[in-house]
Each structure stands twice: as structure tokens, then as C-alpha cells.
Amino acid sequence: MSTLNTTGKVTKKKIRVGRGIGSGKGKTSGRGVKGQKSRSGVAIKAFEGGQMPLYRRLPKRGFNAIKRYQAAIAIINLEKIQSFIDEKTINSSDVINIALLKKLKLINKNSDKLKILGTGEIKDKINIEADLISKSAVEKLEKAGGSIQLKK
């Protein structure tokens, strides 16, 4: 048999503050007399009685560098280009450049440069005009018979 909650002292009566002098918590309701803390709606947050507060004891950390202008580079893989050709979104006879990809909303309109990466395979013979290109992408494009034109 459980002895939990068998005594009458388990349920303690709630203190009703400010209900007459005989209650022991009447008149000032245990708040003392006058002053900021006796009023309602007052909280002295992070005040530790004149002791140096925790947020001032801990060292400052981190540094926010000024965000310097960095060219937004759109990155696209060969497999993605191939999938767009397969879906007939891009025509393989077109010159694939940043303007075309922006127009078709395949890359972000705020991109300044285009980089071609060599993940995946390319089957079609395509012409690409880009700012940057990886070595593996160059090899795969030349193997497929395509051409690359790098902008300076």
C-alpha cells in the first residue's frame, strides 16, 4: 500500500495576501513599507544588489566585420545543365551564359558571376560562356565536344 498523500498535511492551504490583519499577510501584503519594491509592476532585472552583474562579469566575445562587397557567384554543375537540356528548358544549340540562366530563372537574379562545376556527366555538345570553370568541368565539356568561353 502506498503511503503517499495519506496525511492531511500534504495539501497546504494557499496564502491569501492582503485579506486583513489577522491573516498574517494583511495590510502591506509582506512587501514592507514604501519604496520601489513595494509598488506593483516593478522588477529590477539583472540587478544583483550592487554586485557586478553576471552580464558584465563575462568577457565580450565575437566580432562583426564590416561586410565587404563580395561578388555573388552563381554555381551550377554540369549534371544540372544536362537535366535542363533533357527537360527542354535550355536548348543545346544556345550559348549558355549568365544572362540566359537569369532570364529562365535558373539562378539568382542578383548573381554577378557564373561558375561551372564538373559534377555529373554531359552528353550534349554545348557552348558555355562563364566567368569561372573547374578543371573537371573543362575536361568533361571537351570530351563531349563542347566549347568554353571564359570572360575576363
Secondary structure, DSSP 8 states (H G I E B T S, - for coil): ---TT-STTSS-----TTS-GGGSS-TTTTS-SSSGGGSTT---TT--TTS--HHHHS--------------EEEEEHHHHHHHHHTTSS-TTSEE-HHHHHHTTSS-TT--EEEEE--S---S--EEEESEE-HHHHHHHHHHT-EEEE--
